[in-house]
Amino acid sequence: MDTIWPETLGKASGPKYKIVSDTIRKAIDQGALETGAKLPPVRELAYRLSITPGTVARAYTVLTEEGVLQAEVGRGTFVADPVKPTPDDVWARQLDLTGGKPGNMVSLFSPRLPDVGQVSALREALVKVAETTDPHDFLNYPTRSAYRATRQAAVDWLSDLPLGSLTDRDLVLTHGGQNGLLVTLQTILYGPNPVVLVEDLSYAGFRRAADLLRAQVVGVEMDEQGIIPESLEMMARRTRAQVVCTSPEVHNPTGAHTPLARRKEIVDVARRLDLQIVEDDCYRVGEARAPSYRALAPERGWHVSSISKTLTPALRVGFAIAPQDKGPDLRRTAEHGYFGLAQPLKELVFVLLTDPRTRQLARDVQAVIEEYVRVAVNMLGAFDLVWDAKVPFVWLHLPPGWRAAAFTRAAEAEGVQIRSADEFALRDGRAPHAVRIAINGQVPISVFEDAMQRLRALLDNPPEQISV
């Protein structure tokens, strides 16, 4: 490792973490670091390079996200085998998400919905699609008009939301919420160097969609109510950004809510600077508490939603909604990108959304989530915990003695997987000492409670020495 570092590291301009990550990546590409090679601990490498441990930790995190490195709890960080499956693939095969033994790994990484009848409903819907769909629909490309009934079903499904005037012509069906974000940004962004604004802590999918479109992502300062309007105006003027992406109903990962007064201030900024507003509403599972940006600013408010947190993420079905008069632009982007949902999937969505039992299924899912949230609050509520009974995760500010990365490693060693705040920060941004704990409704509530007890034991016993 000592031979790969440039002599000018200490004097080099630009983010140090990027220099470290680029150097490691180059050494791997050139064979100086082979598959399986163990990298030095964070503090040791930081000492060697005369930089902060946080800089090294962020470089390791970037390379781990890319699959270049692999972190193993209790063993260290290694050069990953490029042909091996990703950690997500490994977890999907190895984690026992339904077992009741206390020693089993419990994934609280992302929300997992309980089965309150969706599986049976989907089986019935699949049979209905197979038996009633016109045979020609299984053989031919769908026409534009073929999606109208399903789009209208989606409009009806969203009818309880304050979205402003909405028709099926304003909506396109997407392959989940992430695809909805991508299609929306494809429609909005233009020019050689587009800029997308996001909260300093934000859903990583904003960044990934912008990266695919070669757009620069810039963070905006936030507080307990979300985006700070003055910071939004300053960054928008400085960068000439075209769009701001935000989650005002349920901020991911902090669980914050942006009240109506703050939303109106943000709309005023957006109008002064001709800024488009993309609202990601995928994590809301209860009623909306304030009008959407599309209702407040119908000429520039875009809305993205899905059924992933209310019914099932397995279908990968979402909805992207354009501002008034922008529906044709959004449809054109979707048609040029993927033409449309597959005919059988389109029919399945129609059957599911028009079934009068489906709304009750969504309410039943929400009721189970509320039970699990209560367990988390009862066990962790003595700490600085942000929660809402209708949100499928809680946000925990760690007590003194714990850093986010160290706590997530300690939690995984105890058999509980959670997300560090670092995963939601921009690569050149700062993250608080906090973690997101998702609700897993697919494990018995006793197993979930046991996982909360393990986290509580860690919180009650912080390490004597702070580690990164």
C-alpha positions as CSV (number, residue, x, y, z in Angstrom):
1,M,0.0,0.0,0.0
2,D,2.8,2.5,0.8
3,T,4.0,2.5,-2.8
4,I,0.8,3.5,-4.5
5,W,0.4,7.0,-3.0
6,P,1.4,10.2,-4.9
7,E,4.0,12.3,-3.2
8,T,1.9,15.4,-3.7
9,L,-1.2,14.0,-1.8
10,G,-0.8,16.5,1.0
11,K,-0.6,19.5,-1.5
12,A,-3.1,18.3,-4.1
13,S,-6.2,20.3,-4.7
14,G,-9.7,18.9,-4.7
15,P,-11.5,16.6,-2.3
16,K,-8.9,14.4,-0.5
17,Y,-11.3,11.5,-0.3
18,K,-11.6,11.5,-4.1
19,I,-7.8,11.4,-4.5
20,V,-7.6,8.4,-2.0
21,S,-10.4,6.5,-3.8
22,D,-9.0,7.2,-7.3
23,T,-5.6,6.1,-6.1
24,I,-6.9,2.8,-4.7
25,R,-9.0,2.2,-7.8
26,K,-6.0,2.8,-10.1
27,A,-3.8,0.5,-8.1
28,I,-6.4,-2.3,-8.4
29,D,-6.8,-1.7,-12.2
30,Q,-3.0,-1.9,-12.6
31,G,-2.6,-5.0,-10.5
32,A,-0.7,-3.4,-7.6
33,L,-3.6,-4.4,-5.3
34,E,-4.9,-7.9,-6.1
35,T,-8.3,-9.3,-5.4
36,G,-8.6,-10.2,-1.7
37,A,-5.9,-7.8,-0.6
38,K,-6.7,-6.3,2.8
39,L,-6.6,-2.6,3.1
40,P,-5.3,-0.9,6.3
41,P,-7.7,0.1,9.0
42,V,-9.2,3.6,8.6
43,R,-7.1,5.2,11.4
44,E,-3.9,3.5,10.3
45,L,-4.1,4.7,6.7
46,A,-5.2,8.2,7.8
47,Y,-2.1,8.4,10.0
48,R,0.2,7.2,7.2
49,L,-1.2,9.8,4.8
50,S,-1.6,12.6,7.3
51,I,-5.3,13.1,6.6
52,T,-8.4,12.7,8.8
53,P,-9.9,9.3,9.4
54,G,-13.2,10.7,8.1
55,T,-11.6,11.3,4.7
56,V,-10.4,7.7,4.5
57,A,-13.7,6.3,5.7
58,R,-15.5,8.3,2.9
59,A,-13.1,7.0,0.3
60,Y,-13.7,3.4,1.5
61,T,-17.4,4.0,1.5
62,V,-17.4,5.3,-2.1
63,L,-15.4,2.3,-3.3
64,T,-17.6,-0.2,-1.4
65,E,-20.7,1.4,-2.9
66,E,-19.2,0.8,-6.4
67,G,-18.3,-2.8,-5.5
68,V,-14.6,-2.2,-5.8
69,L,-14.0,-2.9,-2.1
70,Q,-15.8,-5.3,0.2
71,A,-16.2,-4.6,4.0
72,E,-16.5,-7.6,6.3
73,V,-17.6,-7.0,9.8
74,G,-14.9,-7.9,12.3
75,R,-12.3,-8.7,9.6
76,G,-11.7,-5.4,7.7
77,T,-11.9,-4.0,4.1
78,F,-10.7,-6.0,1.1
79,V,-10.4,-5.7,-2.6
80,A,-13.6,-7.2,-4.0
81,D,-13.7,-10.0,-6.6
82,P,-15.4,-8.3,-9.6
83,V,-17.1,-11.6,-10.6
84,K,-18.5,-12.2,-7.1
85,P,-22.1,-11.2,-6.4
86,T,-22.7,-7.9,-4.7
87,P,-23.5,-7.7,-1.0
88,D,-27.2,-7.2,-1.8
89,D,-27.2,-10.4,-3.8
90,V,-25.4,-12.2,-0.9
91,W,-27.9,-10.9,1.6
92,A,-30.8,-11.8,-0.5
93,R,-29.7,-15.5,-0.5
94,Q,-28.2,-15.8,3.0
95,L,-30.4,-13.6,5.3
96,D,-33.1,-15.5,7.2
97,L,-35.8,-12.8,7.2
98,T,-38.5,-15.0,8.7
99,G,-36.8,-17.1,11.2
100,G,-37.4,-16.6,14.9
101,K,-34.0,-17.5,16.4
102,P,-32.4,-14.6,18.2
103,G,-29.1,-15.3,16.5
104,N,-30.4,-14.8,13.0
105,M,-29.4,-11.7,11.0
106,V,-32.4,-9.3,10.7
107,S,-32.4,-6.8,7.8
108,L,-33.6,-3.4,8.8
109,F,-31.8,-2.0,5.8
110,S,-34.9,-1.1,3.7
111,P,-38.6,-1.4,4.6
112,R,-40.2,-4.8,4.0
113,L,-44.0,-5.0,3.8
114,P,-46.0,-7.6,5.7
115,D,-48.3,-9.9,3.7
116,V,-51.8,-9.0,4.8
117,G,-53.4,-10.5,1.7
118,Q,-51.5,-8.9,-1.2
119,V,-50.0,-12.3,-2.3
120,S,-53.4,-13.8,-2.6
121,A,-54.8,-10.7,-4.4
122,L,-51.9,-10.8,-6.8
123,R,-52.4,-14.5,-7.5
124,E,-56.0,-13.9,-8.3
125,A,-55.2,-10.9,-10.5
126,L,-52.6,-12.9,-12.4
127,V,-55.2,-15.6,-13.1
128,K,-57.7,-13.0,-14.2
129,V,-55.2,-11.4,-16.6
130,A,-54.3,-14.8,-18.1
131,E,-57.9,-15.7,-18.6
132,T,-59.4,-12.4,-19.8
133,T,-56.7,-10.6,-21.7
134,D,-57.3,-10.4,-25.5
135,P,-54.9,-12.9,-27.1
136,H,-53.7,-10.1,-29.5
137,D,-52.4,-8.2,-26.5
138,F,-50.0,-11.0,-25.9
139,L,-48.6,-10.8,-29.4
140,N,-48.5,-7.2,-30.4
141,Y,-47.0,-3.9,-29.3
142,P,-49.3,-1.8,-27.2
143,T,-50.8,1.3,-28.7
144,R,-50.8,4.6,-26.8
145,S,-54.5,4.4,-26.1
146,A,-54.0,0.9,-24.6
147,Y,-52.7,2.4,-21.4
148,R,-55.5,4.9,-20.9
149,A,-57.7,2.7,-18.7
150,T,-54.7,1.8,-16.5
151,R,-53.6,5.4,-16.3
152,Q,-57.1,6.4,-15.2
153,A,-57.0,3.6,-12.6
154,A,-53.8,5.2,-11.3
155,V,-55.5,8.7,-11.2
156,D,-58.3,7.2,-9.2
157,W,-55.9,5.5,-6.9
158,L,-54.2,8.8,-6.2
159,S,-57.5,10.8,-6.0
160,D,-57.2,11.3,-2.2
161,L,-54.0,13.3,-2.6
162,P,-53.9,17.1,-3.0
163,L,-52.3,17.1,-6.5
164,G,-54.3,19.8,-8.1
165,S,-56.2,19.2,-11.4
166,L,-55.2,15.8,-12.7
167,T,-56.2,13.7,-15.7
168,D,-54.8,10.5,-17.1
169,R,-53.0,12.6,-19.8
170,D,-50.8,14.1,-17.0
171,L,-49.5,10.7,-15.8
172,V,-47.2,8.0,-17.1
173,L,-46.8,4.5,-15.7
174,T,-43.2,3.8,-14.8
175,H,-41.1,0.8,-13.6
176,G,-41.2,1.9,-9.9
177,G,-40.5,5.2,-8.3
178,Q,-36.8,5.3,-9.2
179,N,-37.7,5.0,-12.9
180,G,-40.2,7.7,-12.4
181,L,-37.5,10.0,-11.1
182,L,-35.3,9.2,-14.0
183,V,-38.0,9.8,-16.6
184,T,-38.9,13.1,-14.9
185,L,-35.4,14.4,-14.8
186,Q,-34.9,13.3,-18.5
187,T,-37.9,15.5,-19.3
188,I,-36.7,18.5,-17.4
189,L,-32.9,18.7,-17.8
190,Y,-31.2,20.3,-20.8
191,G,-27.9,21.8,-21.9
192,P,-24.3,20.4,-21.5
193,N,-23.9,21.0,-17.7
194,P,-27.3,20.6,-15.9
195,V,-27.4,20.9,-12.1
196,V,-29.8,19.2,-9.7
197,L,-30.3,20.5,-6.2
198,V,-31.1,18.1,-3.3
199,E,-31.2,18.3,0.5
200,D,-27.8,17.8,2.2
201,L,-29.1,14.5,3.4
202,S,-31.4,12.9,0.8
203,Y,-32.5,9.7,-0.9
204,A,-29.5,8.3,-2.8
205,G,-31.8,7.7,-5.9
206,F,-31.8,11.4,-6.6
207,R,-28.0,11.3,-7.0
208,R,-28.1,8.1,-9.0
209,A,-30.6,9.4,-11.5
210,A,-28.7,12.6,-11.9
211,D,-25.4,10.7,-12.4
212,L,-27.0,8.7,-15.2
213,L,-27.9,11.9,-16.9
214,R,-24.5,13.4,-16.3
215,A,-25.9,16.1,-14.2
216,Q,-24.1,17.7,-11.2
217,V,-25.7,17.2,-7.8
218,V,-25.4,20.0,-5.3
219,G,-26.6,19.9,-1.7
220,V,-28.9,22.5,-0.1
221,E,-28.8,23.2,3.6
222,M,-31.8,21.8,5.6
223,D,-33.3,21.9,9.0
224,E,-36.0,19.9,10.9
225,Q,-38.5,21.2,8.3
226,G,-36.5,20.2,5.2
227,I,-35.0,22.6,2.7
228,I,-34.1,26.0,4.0
229,P,-35.5,28.5,1.4
230,E,-32.6,31.0,1.8
231,S,-30.1,28.3,1.1
232,L,-32.1,27.1,-1.9
233,E,-32.1,30.6,-3.4
234,M,-28.4,31.0,-2.8
235,M,-27.4,27.6,-4.3
236,A,-29.8,28.0,-7.2
237,R,-28.4,31.4,-8.1
238,R,-24.8,30.2,-7.7
239,T,-25.2,27.0,-9.8
240,R,-28.0,28.1,-12.2
241,A,-29.7,24.8,-11.3
242,Q,-32.8,23.7,-13.3
243,V,-34.5,21.5,-10.7
244,V,-34.7,20.8,-7.0
245,C,-35.6,17.2,-5.8
246,T,-37.2,16.9,-2.5
247,S,-39.5,14.7,-0.3
248,P,-41.7,17.1,1.7
249,E,-44.2,14.6,3.1
250,V,-41.8,12.1,4.4
251,H,-38.2,13.1,4.1
252,N,-35.9,10.1,3.5
253,P,-33.9,9.4,5.7
254,T,-34.8,11.8,8.6
255,G,-38.5,11.4,8.6
256,A,-39.0,15.2,8.6
257,H,-42.1,16.9,7.2
258,T,-42.2,20.2,5.4
259,P,-45.2,22.2,6.6
260,L,-47.3,24.3,4.3
261,A,-45.7,27.7,5.2
262,R,-42.3,26.4,4.3
263,R,-43.5,24.9,1.1
264,K,-44.9,28.2,0.0
265,E,-41.6,29.9,0.6
266,I,-39.9,27.2,-1.5
267,V,-42.4,27.8,-4.3
268,D,-41.7,31.5,-4.2
269,V,-38.0,30.9,-4.7
270,A,-38.7,28.4,-7.5
271,R,-40.8,30.9,-9.3
272,R,-38.3,33.7,-9.0
273,L,-35.5,31.6,-10.4
274,D,-37.6,29.4,-12.8
275,L,-36.7,26.3,-10.8
276,Q,-38.7,23.0,-11.4
277,I,-39.7,21.1,-8.3
278,V,-39.7,17.3,-8.3
279,E,-41.5,15.8,-5.3
280,D,-40.7,12.2,-4.4
281,D,-43.7,10.9,-2.5
282,C,-42.9,7.2,-2.4
283,Y,-42.4,6.9,1.3
284,R,-45.8,8.3,2.3
285,V,-48.2,5.5,3.4
286,G,-50.8,7.7,5.2
287,E,-52.8,10.8,4.2
288,A,-50.9,13.8,2.9
289,R,-50.6,16.6,5.5
290,A,-50.2,19.5,3.1
291,P,-50.8,20.3,-0.6
292,S,-48.3,18.9,-3.0
293,Y,-45.9,21.1,-4.9
294,R,-47.9,20.3,-8.0
295,A,-51.0,21.8,-6.3
296,L,-49.1,24.8,-5.0
297,A,-47.2,25.4,-8.2
298,P,-49.1,23.7,-11.0
299,E,-46.8,25.1,-13.7
300,R,-43.6,23.6,-12.2
301,G,-44.5,20.9,-9.8
302,W,-43.7,17.3,-10.7
303,H,-44.8,14.3,-8.6
304,V,-43.4,10.8,-8.4
305,S,-45.2,8.0,-6.5
306,S,-45.4,4.2,-6.4
307,I,-47.1,1.2,-4.8
308,S,-43.8,-0.1,-3.4
309,K,-44.4,1.1,0.2
310,T,-48.2,0.6,0.3
311,L,-48.8,-2.8,-1.5
312,T,-45.7,-4.4,-2.9
313,P,-42.3,-3.4,-4.5
314,A,-42.2,-6.6,-6.4
315,L,-44.2,-5.4,-9.4
316,R,-41.9,-2.3,-9.9
317,V,-44.8,0.0,-10.7
318,G,-44.8,3.7,-10.2
319,F,-46.4,6.9,-11.4
320,A,-44.8,10.1,-12.7
321,I,-47.0,13.1,-13.0
322,A,-46.2,16.2,-15.0
323,P,-47.2,19.8,-14.3
324,Q,-50.1,21.3,-16.3
325,D,-49.4,21.4,-20.0
326,K,-46.2,19.2,-19.6
327,G,-47.9,15.8,-19.9
328,P,-47.0,15.4,-23.6
329,D,-43.4,16.0,-22.9
330,L,-43.4,13.4,-20.1
331,R,-45.2,10.8,-22.2
332,R,-42.7,11.4,-25.1
333,T,-39.8,10.8,-22.7
334,A,-41.4,7.6,-21.4
335,E,-42.3,6.3,-24.9
336,H,-38.8,7.0,-26.2
337,G,-37.2,5.4,-23.2
338,Y,-39.1,2.1,-22.7
339,F,-42.2,2.5,-24.8
340,G,-44.5,1.5,-21.9
341,L,-45.2,-1.2,-19.3
342,A,-45.4,-4.7,-20.7
343,Q,-49.0,-5.5,-21.7
344,P,-49.5,-8.2,-19.0
345,L,-48.1,-6.0,-16.3
346,K,-50.3,-3.1,-17.5
347,E,-53.4,-5.4,-17.2
348,L,-52.3,-6.6,-13.8
349,V,-51.9,-3.1,-12.5
350,F,-55.4,-2.3,-13.8
351,V,-57.0,-5.3,-12.1
352,L,-55.2,-4.6,-8.8
353,L,-55.9,-0.9,-8.6
354,T,-59.6,-1.3,-9.6
355,D,-60.2,-4.1,-7.1
356,P,-62.3,-2.6,-4.3
357,R,-60.4,-4.7,-1.7
358,T,-57.0,-3.1,-2.6
359,R,-57.4,0.0,-0.6
360,Q,-58.2,-2.0,2.5
361,L,-55.1,-4.0,1.9
362,A,-53.1,-0.8,1.9
363,R,-54.7,0.2,5.2
364,D,-54.0,-3.2,6.7
365,V,-50.3,-2.9,5.6
366,Q,-50.2,0.5,7.3
367,A,-51.7,-0.9,10.5
368,V,-49.0,-3.5,10.8
369,I,-46.3,-1.0,10.2
370,E,-47.7,1.1,13.0
371,E,-47.4,-1.9,15.4
372,Y,-43.7,-2.3,14.5
373,V,-43.1,1.4,14.8
374,R,-44.6,1.4,18.3
375,V,-42.2,-1.4,19.3
376,A,-39.2,0.6,18.0
377,V,-40.4,3.7,19.9
378,N,-41.0,1.8,23.1
379,M,-37.5,0.3,23.0
380,L,-35.5,3.3,21.6
381,G,-37.7,6.3,22.6
382,A,-35.4,7.4,25.4
383,F,-32.9,8.4,22.8
384,D,-33.1,11.2,20.2
385,L,-35.5,9.4,17.9
386,V,-37.6,10.9,15.0
387,W,-40.6,8.7,14.1
388,D,-44.1,8.7,12.8
389,A,-46.5,5.9,13.1
390,K,-47.3,6.0,9.4
391,V,-43.6,6.0,8.2
392,P,-41.9,2.7,7.7
393,F,-38.6,3.7,9.3
394,V,-37.2,5.7,12.3
395,W,-34.3,8.1,12.4
396,L,-32.0,7.8,15.4
397,H,-29.5,10.5,16.4
398,L,-26.7,8.5,18.2
399,P,-25.7,9.4,21.8
400,P,-22.2,10.6,22.6
401,G,-19.6,7.9,22.1
402,W,-21.1,6.5,18.9
403,R,-20.2,7.4,15.3
404,A,-22.6,6.2,12.6
405,A,-20.2,3.9,10.8
406,A,-19.0,2.3,14.0
407,F,-22.6,1.8,15.2
408,T,-23.8,0.2,12.0
409,R,-20.8,-2.2,12.1
410,A,-21.5,-3.0,15.8
411,A,-25.2,-3.5,15.0
412,E,-24.4,-5.9,12.2
413,A,-22.0,-7.9,14.5
414,E,-25.1,-8.2,16.7
415,G,-27.2,-9.5,13.8
416,V,-29.0,-6.3,12.8
417,Q,-28.5,-4.5,9.6
418,I,-29.3,-0.7,9.5
419,R,-28.2,2.2,7.3
420,S,-25.7,4.9,8.4
421,A,-26.4,8.6,7.7
422,D,-23.3,8.6,5.5
423,E,-25.2,6.6,2.9
424,F,-27.6,9.6,2.4
425,A,-25.0,12.3,2.3
426,L,-23.4,13.7,-0.8
427,R,-19.9,12.4,-1.4
428,D,-18.4,15.8,-0.6
429,G,-20.9,16.5,2.2
430,R,-21.1,16.0,5.9
431,A,-23.3,13.5,7.7
432,P,-24.6,13.6,11.3
433,H,-24.0,10.8,13.8
434,A,-27.3,9.1,13.0
435,V,-28.8,5.9,11.5
436,R,-32.0,5.0,9.7
437,I,-33.8,1.9,11.1
438,A,-36.3,0.5,8.6
439,I,-39.4,-1.5,9.6
440,N,-39.3,-5.2,8.5
441,G,-42.8,-6.5,8.6
442,Q,-41.7,-9.8,7.2
443,V,-40.2,-11.0,10.5
444,P,-42.4,-11.9,13.5
445,I,-42.8,-8.9,15.8
446,S,-41.0,-10.8,18.5
447,V,-38.0,-11.0,16.3
448,F,-38.2,-7.3,15.5
449,E,-38.5,-6.5,19.2
450,D,-35.4,-8.7,19.9
451,A,-33.5,-6.7,17.2
452,M,-34.5,-3.4,19.0
453,Q,-33.3,-4.8,22.3
454,R,-29.9,-5.5,20.7
455,L,-29.7,-2.0,19.4
456,R,-30.8,-0.6,22.8
457,A,-28.0,-2.6,24.5
458,L,-25.4,-1.0,22.1
459,L,-26.8,2.5,22.7
460,D,-26.6,2.0,26.5
461,N,-23.0,0.9,26.2
462,P,-21.0,3.1,23.9
463,P,-17.3,2.2,23.3
464,E,-14.7,3.9,25.5
465,Q,-12.8,5.0,22.4
466,I,-14.6,6.6,19.5
467,S,-13.9,4.8,16.2
468,V,-14.8,5.7,12.7
